Amino acid sequence: MAEQVTIKRLGAKADGIAETSSGPVFVPKVLPGETVTIEREGSRADLISIDAASPERETPFCPYFDECGGCATQHMKHGFYQAWKQETLAHTLRQARIEAPIEPLIDAHGDGRRRVTLHVRFPGRAMHVGYMAARSHQIVEIAFCPIAEPVLKEQAPGIARAIGEHLKAARKPLDIQITNTQTGFDVDVRGHGPVKDPDRLSLIDLAAKLDLSRLSIHGDVIVERRPPAILMGRAAVVPPAGSFLQATRLGEETLARFVTQACERAKRVADLFSGSGPFALRLAEKSEVHAVEYDQGSMTALDKAFRATPGLRRITTEARDLFRRPLLTPELNAFDAAVLDPPRAGAEAQAKQLAVSKVPLVVSVSCDAATFARDAAILMSSGYRLERVIPVDQFKHSPHLEVVGILRRDVAKKRR
């Protein structure tokens, strides 16, 4: 049944929270102070109408916003949006009992997302191509994505549709990741499973027709017509198919700028959870770097880019699961600085080893404020000072936020 509620505040995921006699109710795409009509199931609700709008509301620029589950904040005026993201981070730090000044939010959206993942589904005899609806497996079909880089914005849905048509005989749900590289589109298809030789040959023809740089299925390269290079500092890296990449070019450049500035006096740096080298290859312009990452393919790509780029200091690589086998204190003590850029789960095991090391500087880069705060608290409990907290907004129009934390300690005090 429909009911009318008043939104009291926003949660960390941008849902509005209304207090009712049966407990809090979470409503998407609303703002504090608004009176809205909803239909709810348990603690979640669907928005039916906005009966009294907030002055902080604005018209979303994307025609798919009401249905698509990708963006969550296009209805917020920019100033309100920035203040909400800043306060969400501050609240998370307060919960972890961390007191540190938070710098102003940095907009790192740039030209937009350089990678999108479109979903192809086959309900009945139809084929649907688009993004998922919020909290649903339903596909919202799109003709373009306005938050993607211009070349991706218009072309990605057509590429996904062509690949879906090509693989539709299997009727399997496909997730098609399309990355805009220096040499064209790098496409990795998930969900189909291995393909037989005749299908591989036809996919090679399709890649030529679509002028793709590389086409792979589950990371298995079907054809590489041109190396799909990503610039990282002076180096050109060809990451493994489907591997991790920062969401925007400006986001990566912004994060790397803070990392390299903090480490500019370090002779040796440990780059932990290094990926294919967005920090390591820039750090190596001034420092020797030891890069550690679980994925051997990423280490191979980083090493190849290092060897092909003149003028860099030495970079060594190590494929290692830092969740299970973090660098230990004797290993860490050889470095003047350590950079952490873990997945959303954070770097708890590695932070505990850093906490008992002599490393004077840790630069923590995180896409999750809660695990950033947890790991920072571990370091601070052993004498590190959280000197700077820098929120970097490369996931614009979403609740997600990158955080850079710079932690230092007096090594002489640690030795005593």
C-alpha positions in Angstrom: 0.0 0.0 0.0 1.1 3.5 -0.7 2.0 5.7 2.3 3.5 9.2 2.8 6.7 9.7 4.7 9.2 12.5 5.4 12.9 11.9 4.6 15.1 12.7 7.6 18.6 12.1 6.3 20.7 10.3 3.7 22.5 7.0 4.3 26.0 6.1 3.1 24.6 4.6 -0.2 22.6 7.8 -1.0 19.2 6.3 0.0 16.9 8.6 1.9 16.0 7.4 5.4 12.5 7.9 6.8 11.7 7.0 10.4 8.4 5.1 10.8 6.7 3.3 13.7 8.1 0.0 12.3 11.6 1.3 12.0 13.7 3.1 9.3 12.7 2.8 5.7 15.2 3.4 2.9 14.0 5.3 -0.2 16.2 5.8 -3.3 16.7 9.1 -5.1 15.2 11.4 -2.5 16.6 14.2 -0.3 16.4 15.2 3.4 13.2 17.2 4.2 11.2 15.9 1.3 7.7 14.5 1.7 7.3 11.5 -0.6 4.8 8.8 -1.3 6.3 5.3 -1.3 5.4 1.6 -1.5 7.5 -0.5 0.7 8.5 -4.1 1.3 10.2 -4.5 4.6 12.7 -1.7 5.1 13.1 -1.0 1.4 10.7 1.2 -0.6 10.0 2.3 -4.1 9.4 6.0 -4.7 5.9 6.7 -6.1 5.9 10.5 -6.1 7.6 13.5 -4.6 5.0 15.6 -2.8 7.2 18.3 -1.4 10.6 18.7 -3.0 13.8 19.9 -1.4 15.4 23.1 -2.7 18.5 21.0 -3.2 16.8 18.9 -5.9 17.6 19.4 -9.5 16.6 17.6 -12.7 18.8 14.6 -13.6 20.6 15.0 -16.9 20.3 11.3 -17.8 17.0 10.1 -19.3 17.5 6.7 -17.8 18.2 7.9 -14.2 14.8 7.0 -12.8 15.2 3.3 -13.9 18.9 2.7 -14.1 20.8 1.4 -11.1 24.1 2.9 -12.1 23.9 6.4 -10.8 22.3 7.4 -7.5 22.9 11.2 -7.1 22.0 13.1 -10.3 19.0 14.6 -8.5 21.3 16.5 -6.0 22.5 20.0 -6.6 26.3 20.1 -6.9 27.0 21.9 -3.6 24.7 19.6 -1.6 26.3 16.5 -3.3 29.8 17.6 -2.4 28.9 18.3 1.2 27.1 15.0 1.5 30.1 13.0 0.2 32.4 15.0 2.5 30.2 14.4 5.6 29.8 10.7 4.8 33.6 10.3 4.9 33.8 12.4 8.1 31.2 10.3 9.7 33.0 7.1 8.8 36.2 8.4 10.4 34.4 9.5 13.5 33.0 6.0 13.9 36.5 4.7 13.8 37.5 7.4 16.4 39.9 9.0 13.9 40.4 12.7 14.1 42.0 14.2 11.0 41.3 17.2 8.8 39.5 16.3 5.6 40.5 18.3 2.5 38.0 19.6 0.0 36.5 17.0 -2.4 38.3 16.8 -5.6 36.3 16.3 -8.8 38.2 13.7 -10.8 35.4 12.7 -13.3 37.2 14.3 -16.2 35.9 13.2 -19.5 33.9 10.4 -17.9 34.3 6.7 -17.3 36.8 5.0 -19.6 35.3 1.6 -18.9 31.7 0.4 -18.9 30.1 -3.0 -18.4 26.9 -3.6 -20.3 24.7 -6.6 -19.7 23.1 -8.8 -22.4 20.2 -11.0 -21.4 17.8 -13.2 -23.4 14.4 -13.4 -21.8 12.3 -15.5 -24.0 13.2 -14.9 -27.6 14.2 -11.3 -27.1 17.6 -9.8 -26.4 18.0 -6.9 -23.9 21.2 -4.8 -23.7 21.9 -2.2 -21.1 22.5 -1.7 -17.3 20.8 -3.3 -14.4 17.9 -1.6 -12.7 18.5 -0.8 -9.0 18.2 -3.8 -6.7 17.1 -5.9 -9.7 18.2 -8.3 -12.4 16.0 -6.4 -14.9 17.8 -4.8 -17.8 17.3 -1.1 -18.5 18.0 -0.8 -22.2 20.1 2.3 -23.1 21.1 3.9 -26.4 24.0 5.9 -24.7 25.6 6.5 -21.3 26.2 10.2 -20.5 28.8 9.6 -17.8 31.1 7.6 -20.1 33.9 9.1 -22.2 32.4 10.6 -25.4 33.7 7.8 -27.6 32.2 5.2 -25.3 29.0 7.1 -24.6 27.6 6.4 -28.1 29.4 3.3 -29.3 29.5 0.9 -26.3 25.8 -0.1 -26.5 26.2 -1.0 -30.2 29.3 -3.0 -29.6 27.6 -4.9 -26.8 24.5 -5.6 -29.0 26.7 -6.9 -31.9 28.5 -9.3 -29.6 25.2 -10.4 -28.0 23.8 -11.1 -31.4 26.9 -13.1 -32.3 26.7 -15.2 -29.2 22.9 -15.5 -28.7 22.7 -19.1 -29.7 24.0 -20.1 -26.3 21.3 -17.9 -24.6 23.7 -17.3 -21.7 23.7 -14.0 -19.7 26.6 -11.9 -20.8 28.5 -9.1 -19.1 30.5 -7.2 -21.7 33.3 -4.9 -20.4 34.4 -2.3 -22.8 37.5 -0.2 -22.1 38.6 2.8 -24.1 42.4 2.6 -24.6 45.0 4.6 -26.5 44.5 2.2 -29.5 40.8 1.6 -29.4 38.3 -0.6 -27.6 39.4 -3.5 -25.4 36.5 -5.9 -24.9 36.2 -8.8 -22.4 33.1 -10.9 -22.4 32.0 -12.8 -19.2 29.3 -15.4 -18.8 29.6 -17.3 -22.0 32.3 -19.8 -21.1 34.9 -21.3 -23.5 34.1 -21.0 -27.2 34.8 -23.6 -29.9 37.3 -23.1 -32.8 34.6 -22.2 -35.4 33.2 -19.6 -33.0 36.6 -18.2 -32.3 37.2 -17.6 -36.0 33.8 -15.9 -36.4 34.6 -13.7 -33.3 37.9 -12.7 -35.0 35.9 -11.5 -38.0 33.5 -9.6 -35.7 36.4 -7.9 -33.9 37.7 -6.7 -37.3 34.2 -5.5 -38.3 33.9 -3.6 -35.0 37.6 -2.4 -35.2 38.3 -3.7 -31.7 41.9 -3.6 -30.4 41.4 -6.8 -28.4 38.6 -9.2 -27.8 38.6 -11.8 -25.1 36.2 -14.1 -23.3 36.8 -14.6 -19.6 40.3 -13.2 -20.1 41.1 -15.7 -22.8 42.3 -13.5 -25.7 40.4 -14.4 -29.0 42.3 -11.8 -31.0 44.6 -8.8 -30.3 44.6 -6.7 -33.5 46.5 -3.8 -31.7 47.9 -3.8 -28.2 45.3 -2.0 -26.0 47.7 0.4 -24.3 47.0 2.5 -21.3 49.3 5.4 -20.5 50.6 5.4 -16.9 53.0 8.3 -16.6 55.5 8.0 -19.4 54.9 4.3 -19.8 52.4 2.5 -22.1 51.0 -0.6 -20.4 49.0 -3.4 -21.9 47.0 -4.8 -18.9 45.7 -8.3 -18.9 42.2 -8.7 -20.4 39.6 -7.7 -17.9 42.0 -6.6 -15.2 41.5 -3.8 -12.8 41.7 -0.2 -14.0 40.9 3.1 -12.3 37.5 4.3 -13.4 38.6 7.6 -15.1 41.8 8.8 -16.6 41.7 12.0 -14.4 41.0 9.9 -11.4 44.1 7.8 -11.9 46.2 10.9 -12.6 44.9 12.6 -9.5 45.5 9.7 -7.2 49.0 9.2 -8.7 49.8 12.8 -8.2 49.2 12.6 -4.4 51.1 9.3 -4.1 54.1 10.6 -6.0 54.2 13.9 -4.1 54.1 12.2 -0.8 56.9 9.7 -1.8 59.1 12.2 -3.6 62.0 11.9 -1.1 61.8 8.1 -0.7 64.7 6.1 -2.3 62.8 2.8 -2.1 59.1 2.4 -2.3 56.9 -0.7 -1.8 53.9 -0.5 -4.0 51.5 -3.0 -2.5 48.4 -4.2 -4.4 50.1 -2.5 -7.4 47.9 -3.7 -10.3 49.6 -3.1 -13.6 51.6 -0.1 -12.3 49.6 3.1 -12.3 51.6 4.3 -9.2 54.8 2.2 -9.6 55.6 3.5 -13.1 55.2 7.1 -12.0 57.1 6.5 -8.7 60.0 5.0 -10.7 60.7 8.4 -12.2 62.4 9.2 -8.9 62.5 6.1 -6.7 63.3 2.4 -6.9 60.0 0.5 -6.6 59.1 -3.0 -5.5 55.6 -3.8 -6.9 53.5 -6.6 -5.4 50.2 -7.9 -6.8 48.4 -11.2 -6.7 47.9 -11.4 -10.4 50.9 -12.6 -12.4 49.5 -11.2 -15.6 49.5 -7.7 -14.1 53.1 -8.2 -12.9 54.2 -9.3 -16.4 52.5 -6.3 -18.0 54.1 -3.9 -15.5 57.6 -5.4 -16.0 57.2 -5.2 -19.8 56.2 -1.6 -19.6 59.1 -0.8 -17.3 61.6 -2.4 -19.6 60.2 -0.5 -22.6 60.3 2.9 -20.9 63.7 4.6 -20.8 64.8 6.7 -17.9 63.0 4.9 -15.0 64.6 3.8 -11.8 64.5 0.0 -11.2 61.2 -1.7 -10.7 61.1 -5.2 -9.3 57.9 -7.2 -9.3 56.4 -10.0 -7.2 53.2 -12.0 -7.6 52.0 -12.6 -4.1 48.6 -12.8 -2.3 49.0 -10.0 0.3 45.8 -11.0 2.0 47.3 -14.4 2.9 51.0 -13.5 2.8 51.5 -9.8 3.6 55.1 -8.5 3.4 56.6 -9.1 6.9 58.5 -6.7 9.1 62.0 -7.6 7.9 60.9 -7.2 4.3 59.2 -3.9 4.9 62.1 -2.3 6.8 64.1 -2.1 3.6 61.7 0.6 2.3 61.4 4.4 2.9 57.7 4.4 2.0 54.8 2.0 1.3 51.8 2.6 -0.9 48.6 0.6 -0.2 45.9 0.4 -2.9 43.9 -2.7 -2.0 40.5 -3.8 -3.3 37.3 -2.8 -1.3 38.1 -5.3 1.4 41.1 -3.3 2.5 44.5 -4.3 3.6 44.1 -5.4 7.3 46.8 -8.1 7.3 49.3 -5.8 5.6 48.5 -2.9 7.8 49.2 -5.0 10.9 52.7 -5.8 9.5 53.3 -2.2 8.7 52.3 -1.2 12.2 55.3 -3.1 13.7 57.7 -2.0 10.9 60.1 0.9 10.7 58.6 2.3 7.5 58.3 6.0 8.1 55.6 6.8 5.4 52.5 5.0 4.3 50.2 6.3 1.6 46.9 4.6 1.7 44.6 4.7 -1.3 41.1 3.2 -0.9 37.8 3.0 -2.7 36.0 2.1 0.6 35.9 4.7 3.5 35.1 2.0 6.1 38.1 -0.2 5.3 40.3 2.8 4.9 39.4 3.9 8.4 39.9 0.5 9.8 43.4 0.1 8.3 44.4 3.7 9.2 43.3 3.1 12.8 45.6 0.0 13.0 48.6 2.2 11.8 47.7 5.1 14.1 47.6 2.8 17.1 51.3 2.1 16.6 52.4 5.7 16.2 51.5 6.8 12.7 50.0 10.3 12.3 47.3 10.7 9.7 48.5 14.0 8.2 46.2 14.3 5.3 42.9 12.8 4.2 42.0 13.6 0.5 38.7 12.6 -0.9 38.9 12.1 -4.7 35.6 11.9 -6.6 36.2 9.8 -9.6 33.0 7.8 -9.1 30.8 10.9 -9.7 27.0 10.5 -9.5 27.5 7.4 -7.3 28.0 6.9 -3.5 31.5 5.6 -4.0 34.5 7.7 -3.1 38.3 7.3 -3.4 40.3 8.3 -0.3 44.0 9.1 -0.1 45.5 9.1 3.4 49.1 10.1 4.2 50.5 8.6 7.4 53.9 9.4 8.9 55.7 8.5 12.0 59.0 9.4 13.7 61.2 6.4 13.0 63.6 7.3 15.9 60.7 7.0 18.4 59.8 3.7 16.9 63.3 2.3 17.3 63.3 3.3 21.0 
